[in-house]
Amino acid sequence: MTFKALMTALALAAALTATARGDAVEVENAWVRATVKGQQASGAFMTLTAKDGARLVGVASAVAGVTQVHQMTMESGVMKMREVKGGLELPAGKTVELKSGGYHVMLMDLKAPLTQGSRGPLTLVFRDAQGAESQLELKVPVAAVAPAGMAHGKDATMDHSMHGNMPANKAP
């Protein structure tokens, strides 16, 4: 491989992890929380902006047996974590943040620990207002906490390991 080809490949890889554009949705600041040995679940976080509006209808990853979009809410002082059924609405031109303490991607039934400094594959599936689906494949950096410039507030170190004991609803 020539030096120019290598530099082009490295620049493209860096661009995909920081910002990725599908046909209709821009993904920024994507990252996955590193795990410790024995931990069966983790979270992925990012910001999504759909130019014309869309819905995040699916997520897949080769590192997890089950991948879902979840929402965390507090109800009467009790934290509730639920899968977002029917997809996550992405209003036209508005940024939707997937972060600890709110919407996030859950990676469950992990096939191996997610080590800091590595990258994990993540495929996002979007549906536009006309019903057309598109996929965006990412190589997401794995970190113990939000990488510099990607902090998601005081809850950025929230532990998602409790999902390891949840029943897994495997997608077909």
GIVEN-V57274 format. One record per pair of residues at least 24 apart in sequence whose C-alpha atoms are under 7 Angstrom apart, sorted by the first residue. I is the first residue (numbers start at 1). J is the second residue. Records with the same first field share a line. If there is no record, write none. Layout:
BEGIN
I=J ; J
END
This chain:
BEGIN
16=138
17=138 ; 139 ; 140 ; 141
22=136
24=50 ; 51 ; 52
25=49 ; 50 ; 51
26=50
29=150
30=140
31=140 ; 141 ; 142
32=140 ; 141 ; 142 ; 143
33=142 ; 143 ; 144 ; 145
34=114 ; 115 ; 116 ; 142 ; 143 ; 144
35=113 ; 114 ; 115
36=113
37=113
39=161 ; 164
40=108 ; 109 ; 110 ; 161 ; 164
41=107 ; 108 ; 109 ; 110 ; 160 ; 161 ; 163 ; 164
42=106 ; 107 ; 108 ; 160 ; 161
43=104 ; 105 ; 106 ; 107 ; 160
44=104 ; 105 ; 106
45=98 ; 99 ; 104 ; 105
46=97 ; 98 ; 99
47=95 ; 96 ; 97 ; 98
48=95 ; 96 ; 97
49=90 ; 93 ; 94 ; 95 ; 96
50=90 ; 91 ; 92 ; 93 ; 94
51=92 ; 93
52=92 ; 93
53=90 ; 91 ; 92 ; 93 ; 128 ; 129
54=89 ; 90 ; 91 ; 126 ; 127 ; 128 ; 129
55=87 ; 88 ; 89 ; 90 ; 126 ; 127 ; 128
56=87 ; 88 ; 89 ; 125 ; 126 ; 127
57=86 ; 87 ; 88 ; 125 ; 126 ; 127
58=124 ; 125 ; 126
59=123 ; 124 ; 125
60=122 ; 123 ; 124
61=121 ; 122 ; 123
62=121
63=110 ; 111 ; 112
64=107 ; 108 ; 109 ; 110 ; 111
65=108 ; 109 ; 110
66=107 ; 108 ; 109 ; 168 ; 170
67=106 ; 107 ; 108
68=105 ; 106 ; 107
69=104 ; 105 ; 106
70=103 ; 104 ; 105 ; 106
71=102 ; 103 ; 104
72=101 ; 102 ; 103
73=102
99=152
100=155 ; 156 ; 158
101=155
108=163 ; 164
109=164
114=142
115=142
116=142 ; 143 ; 144
117=141 ; 142 ; 143
118=142
END
